[in-house]
Protein backbone atom coordinates (compact mmCIF):
# COMPACT_ATOMS: atom_id res chain seq x y z
CA UNK A 1 0.00 0.00 0.00
CA UNK A 2 2.75 2.43 0.93
CA UNK A 3 4.67 1.85 -2.28
CA UNK A 4 1.57 2.41 -4.39
CA UNK A 5 0.79 5.66 -2.55
CA UNK A 6 4.40 6.81 -2.91
CA UNK A 7 4.38 5.98 -6.61
CA UNK A 8 1.14 7.90 -7.24
CA UNK A 9 2.45 10.89 -5.29
CA UNK A 10 5.68 10.82 -7.29
CA UNK A 11 3.64 10.69 -10.49
CA UNK A 12 1.52 13.68 -9.44
CA UNK A 13 4.54 15.75 -8.39
CA UNK A 14 6.37 14.79 -11.59
CA UNK A 15 3.43 15.93 -13.71
CA UNK A 16 3.22 19.22 -11.81
CA UNK A 17 6.97 19.82 -12.16
CA UNK A 18 6.95 19.02 -15.89
CA UNK A 19 3.93 21.24 -16.58
CA UNK A 20 5.39 24.16 -14.62
CA UNK A 21 8.72 23.78 -16.43
CA UNK A 22 6.88 23.67 -19.74
CA UNK A 23 4.94 26.82 -18.83
CA UNK A 24 8.15 28.65 -17.89
CA UNK A 25 9.81 27.45 -21.10
CA UNK A 26 6.85 28.67 -23.19
CA UNK A 27 6.95 32.06 -21.44
CA UNK A 28 10.68 32.35 -22.15
CA UNK A 29 10.10 31.61 -25.84
CA UNK A 30 7.28 34.17 -26.05
CA UNK A 31 9.39 36.76 -24.24
CA UNK A 32 12.39 36.27 -26.51
CA UNK A 33 10.18 36.34 -29.59
CA UNK A 34 8.14 39.45 -28.76
CA UNK A 35 10.48 41.25 -26.37
CA UNK A 36 8.03 41.28 -23.45
CA UNK A 37 5.60 38.89 -21.84
CA UNK A 38 1.98 39.62 -22.78
CA UNK A 39 0.21 41.04 -19.76
CA UNK A 40 -2.68 38.58 -19.72
CA UNK A 41 -0.22 35.67 -19.48
CA UNK A 42 1.80 37.43 -16.80
CA UNK A 43 -1.28 38.25 -14.72
CA UNK A 44 -2.71 34.73 -14.92
CA UNK A 45 0.07 33.25 -12.81
VOGU-826848 format. One record per atom (N, C-alpha, C): chain; residue in three letters; residue number from 1; z, x, y; atom name. Coordinates in Angstrom, 2 decimals. Example, Ala and Ser with C-alpha at 12.3 -4.5 7.8 and 13.67 -1.06 7.14 Angstrom:
2
+------+------+------+---------+---------+---------+---------+
! vose ! rolo ! dogu !       w !       u !       v ! lumdren !
+------+------+------+---------+---------+---------+---------+
!    A !  Ala !    1 !    7.80 !   13.19 !   -5.69 !       N !
!    A !  Ala !    1 !    7.80 !   12.30 !   -4.50 !      CA !
!    A !  Ala !    1 !    7.80 !   13.20 !   -3.30 !       C !
!    A !  Ser !    2 !    7.08 !   12.85 !   -2.25 !       N !
!    A !  Ser !    2 !    7.14 !   13.67 !   -1.06 !      CA !
!    A !  Ser !    2 !    7.87 !   12.90 !    0.03 !       C !
+------+------+------+---------+---------+---------+---------+
This chain:
45
+------+------+------+---------+---------+---------+---------+
! vose ! rolo ! dogu !       w !       u !       v ! lumdren !
+------+------+------+---------+---------+---------+---------+
!    A !  Unk !    1 !    0.00 !    0.83 !   -1.20 !       N !
!    A !  Unk !    1 !    0.00 !    0.00 !    0.00 !      CA !
!    A !  Unk !    1 !    0.00 !    0.86 !    1.25 !       C !
!    A !  Unk !    2 !    0.84 !    1.90 !    1.25 !       N !
!    A !  Unk !    2 !    0.93 !    2.75 !    2.43 !      CA !
!    A !  Unk !    2 !   -0.37 !    3.49 !    2.72 !       C !
!    A !  Unk !    3 !   -1.03 !    3.95 !    1.64 !       N !
!    A !  Unk !    3 !   -2.28 !    4.67 !    1.85 !      CA !
!    A !  Unk !    3 !   -3.35 !    3.76 !    2.41 !       C !
!    A !  Unk !    4 !   -3.39 !    2.51 !    1.92 !       N !
!    A !  Unk !    4 !   -4.39 !    1.57 !    2.41 !      CA !
!    A !  Unk !    4 !   -4.16 !    1.26 !    3.89 !       C !
!    A !  Unk !    5 !   -2.88 !    1.07 !    4.26 !       N !
!    A !  Unk !    5 !   -2.55 !    0.79 !    5.66 !      CA !
!    A !  Unk !    5 !   -2.92 !    1.98 !    6.54 !       C !
!    A !  Unk !    6 !   -2.59 !    3.19 !    6.06 !       N !
!    A !  Unk !    6 !   -2.91 !    4.40 !    6.81 !      CA !
!    A !  Unk !    6 !   -4.41 !    4.55 !    6.99 !       C !
!    A !  Unk !    7 !   -5.16 !    4.25 !    5.92 !       N !
!    A !  Unk !    7 !   -6.61 !    4.38 !    5.98 !      CA !
!    A !  Unk !    7 !   -7.21 !    3.39 !    6.97 !       C !
!    A !  Unk !    8 !   -6.70 !    2.14 !    6.97 !       N !
!    A !  Unk !    8 !   -7.24 !    1.14 !    7.90 !      CA !
!    A !  Unk !    8 !   -6.88 !    1.49 !    9.34 !       C !
!    A !  Unk !    9 !   -5.66 !    2.02 !    9.54 !       N !
!    A !  Unk !    9 !   -5.29 !    2.45 !   10.89 !      CA !
!    A !  Unk !    9 !   -6.16 !    3.60 !   11.36 !       C !
!    A !  Unk !   10 !   -6.43 !    4.55 !   10.47 !       N !
!    A !  Unk !   10 !   -7.29 !    5.68 !   10.82 !      CA !
!    A !  Unk !   10 !   -8.69 !    5.19 !   11.16 !       C !
!    A !  Unk !   11 !   -9.17 !    4.19 !   10.42 !       N !
!    A !  Unk !   11 !  -10.49 !    3.64 !   10.69 !      CA !
!    A !  Unk !   11 !  -10.54 !    2.98 !   12.07 !       C !
!    A !  Unk !   12 !   -9.50 !    2.19 !   12.38 !       N !
!    A !  Unk !   12 !   -9.44 !    1.52 !   13.68 !      CA !
!    A !  Unk !   12 !   -9.40 !    2.54 !   14.81 !       C !
!    A !  Unk !   13 !   -8.50 !    3.54 !   14.69 !       N !
!    A !  Unk !   13 !   -8.39 !    4.54 !   15.75 !      CA !
!    A !  Unk !   13 !   -9.67 !    5.38 !   15.87 !       C !
!    A !  Unk !   14 !  -10.32 !    5.64 !   14.75 !       N !
!    A !  Unk !   14 !  -11.59 !    6.37 !   14.79 !      CA !
!    A !  Unk !   14 !  -12.65 !    5.58 !   15.52 !       C !
!    A !  Unk !   15 !  -12.72 !    4.28 !   15.25 !       N !
!    A !  Unk !   15 !  -13.71 !    3.43 !   15.93 !      CA !
!    A !  Unk !   15 !  -13.44 !    3.39 !   17.43 !       C !
!    A !  Unk !   16 !  -12.17 !    3.26 !   17.80 !       N !
!    A !  Unk !   16 !  -11.81 !    3.22 !   19.22 !      CA !
!    A !  Unk !   16 !  -12.17 !    4.54 !   19.90 !       C !
!    A !  Unk !   17 !  -11.86 !    5.66 !   19.24 !       N !
!    A !  Unk !   17 !  -12.16 !    6.97 !   19.82 !      CA !
!    A !  Unk !   17 !  -13.66 !    7.16 !   19.99 !       C !
!    A !  Unk !   18 !  -14.44 !    6.78 !   18.96 !       N !
!    A !  Unk !   18 !  -15.89 !    6.95 !   19.02 !      CA !
!    A !  Unk !   18 !  -16.48 !    6.07 !   20.12 !       C !
!    A !  Unk !   19 !  -16.01 !    4.82 !   20.23 !       N !
!    A !  Unk !   19 !  -16.58 !    3.93 !   21.24 !      CA !
!    A !  Unk !   19 !  -16.21 !    4.40 !   22.65 !       C !
!    A !  Unk !   20 !  -15.00 !    4.92 !   22.83 !       N !
!    A !  Unk !   20 !  -14.62 !    5.39 !   24.16 !      CA !
!    A !  Unk !   20 !  -15.38 !    6.66 !   24.52 !       C !
!    A !  Unk !   21 !  -15.62 !    7.53 !   23.53 !       N !
!    A !  Unk !   21 !  -16.43 !    8.72 !   23.78 !      CA !
!    A !  Unk !   21 !  -17.87 !    8.33 !   24.11 !       C !
!    A !  Unk !   22 !  -18.38 !    7.34 !   23.40 !       N !
!    A !  Unk !   22 !  -19.74 !    6.88 !   23.67 !      CA !
!    A !  Unk !   22 !  -19.86 !    6.29 !   25.06 !       C !
!    A !  Unk !   23 !  -18.82 !    5.53 !   25.48 !       N !
!    A !  Unk !   23 !  -18.83 !    4.94 !   26.82 !      CA !
!    A !  Unk !   23 !  -18.81 !    6.02 !   27.89 !       C !
!    A !  Unk !   24 !  -17.96 !    7.04 !   27.69 !       N !
!    A !  Unk !   24 !  -17.89 !    8.15 !   28.65 !      CA !
!    A !  Unk !   24 !  -19.21 !    8.90 !   28.70 !       C !
!    A !  Unk !   25 !  -19.81 !    9.12 !   27.53 !       N !
!    A !  Unk !   25 !  -21.10 !    9.81 !   27.45 !      CA !
!    A !  Unk !   25 !  -22.18 !    9.03 !   28.18 !       C !
!    A !  Unk !   26 !  -22.20 !    7.70 !   27.99 !       N !
!    A !  Unk !   26 !  -23.19 !    6.85 !   28.67 !      CA !
!    A !  Unk !   26 !  -22.97 !    6.90 !   30.18 !       C !
!    A !  Unk !   27 !  -21.72 !    6.88 !   30.62 !       N !
!    A !  Unk !   27 !  -21.44 !    6.95 !   32.06 !      CA !
!    A !  Unk !   27 !  -21.90 !    8.29 !   32.63 !       C !
!    A !  Unk !   28 !  -21.71 !    9.37 !   31.89 !       N !
!    A !  Unk !   28 !  -22.15 !   10.68 !   32.35 !      CA !
!    A !  Unk !   28 !  -23.67 !   10.73 !   32.49 !       C !
!    A !  Unk !   29 !  -24.38 !   10.13 !   31.54 !       N !
!    A !  Unk !   29 !  -25.84 !   10.10 !   31.61 !      CA !
!    A !  Unk !   29 !  -26.29 !    9.29 !   32.82 !       C !
!    A !  Unk !   30 !  -25.68 !    8.12 !   33.03 !       N !
!    A !  Unk !   30 !  -26.05 !    7.28 !   34.17 !      CA !
!    A !  Unk !   30 !  -25.76 !    8.02 !   35.48 !       C !
!    A !  Unk !   31 !  -24.61 !    8.69 !   35.54 !       N !
!    A !  Unk !   31 !  -24.24 !    9.39 !   36.76 !      CA !
!    A !  Unk !   31 !  -25.21 !   10.53 !   37.06 !       C !
!    A !  Unk !   32 !  -25.60 !   11.28 !   36.04 !       N !
!    A !  Unk !   32 !  -26.51 !   12.39 !   36.27 !      CA !
!    A !  Unk !   32 !  -27.91 !   11.89 !   36.59 !       C !
!    A !  Unk !   33 !  -28.26 !   10.71 !   36.09 !       N !
!    A !  Unk !   33 !  -29.59 !   10.18 !   36.34 !      CA !
!    A !  Unk !   33 !  -29.69 !    9.59 !   37.75 !       C !
!    A !  Unk !   34 !  -28.66 !    8.85 !   38.17 !       N !
!    A !  Unk !   34 !  -28.76 !    8.14 !   39.45 !      CA !
!    A !  Unk !   34 !  -27.98 !    8.83 !   40.56 !       C !
!    A !  Unk !   35 !  -27.12 !    9.77 !   40.23 !       N !
!    A !  Unk !   35 !  -26.37 !   10.48 !   41.25 !      CA !
!    A !  Unk !   35 !  -24.99 !    9.89 !   41.50 !       C !
!    A !  Unk !   36 !  -24.78 !    8.64 !   41.12 !       N !
!    A !  Unk !   36 !  -23.45 !    8.03 !   41.28 !      CA !
!    A !  Unk !   36 !  -23.31 !    6.90 !   40.28 !       C !
!    A !  Unk !   37 !  -22.08 !    6.68 !   39.85 !       N !
!    A !  Unk !   37 !  -21.84 !    5.60 !   38.89 !      CA !
!    A !  Unk !   37 !  -21.96 !    4.26 !   39.60 !       C !
!    A !  Unk !   38 !  -22.73 !    3.33 !   39.03 !       N !
!    A !  Unk !   38 !  -22.78 !    1.98 !   39.62 !      CA !
!    A !  Unk !   38 !  -21.39 !    1.37 !   39.70 !       C !
!    A !  Unk !   39 !  -21.11 !    0.69 !   40.79 !       N !
!    A !  Unk !   39 !  -19.76 !    0.21 !   41.04 !      CA !
!    A !  Unk !   39 !  -19.29 !   -0.80 !   40.02 !       C !
!    A !  Unk !   40 !  -20.18 !   -1.67 !   39.52 !       N !
!    A !  Unk !   40 !  -19.72 !   -2.68 !   38.58 !      CA !
!    A !  Unk !   40 !  -19.27 !   -2.04 !   37.27 !       C !
!    A !  Unk !   41 !  -19.92 !   -0.93 !   36.87 !       N !
!    A !  Unk !   41 !  -19.48 !   -0.22 !   35.67 !      CA !
!    A !  Unk !   41 !  -18.15 !    0.48 !   35.92 !       C !
!    A !  Unk !   42 !  -18.01 !    1.06 !   37.11 !       N !
!    A !  Unk !   42 !  -16.80 !    1.80 !   37.43 !      CA !
!    A !  Unk !   42 !  -15.60 !    0.86 !   37.52 !       C !
!    A !  Unk !   43 !  -15.82 !   -0.34 !   38.07 !       N !
!    A !  Unk !   43 !  -14.72 !   -1.28 !   38.25 !      CA !
!    A !  Unk !   43 !  -14.34 !   -1.99 !   36.97 !       C !
!    A !  Unk !   44 !  -15.21 !   -1.98 !   35.96 !       N !
!    A !  Unk !   44 !  -14.92 !   -2.71 !   34.73 !      CA !
!    A !  Unk !   44 !  -14.02 !   -1.94 !   33.80 !       C !
!    A !  Unk !   45 !  -13.67 !   -0.72 !   34.14 !       N !
!    A !  Unk !   45 !  -12.81 !    0.07 !   33.25 !      CA !
!    A !  Unk !   45 !  -11.39 !   -0.49 !   33.23 !       C !
+------+------+------+---------+---------+---------+---------+
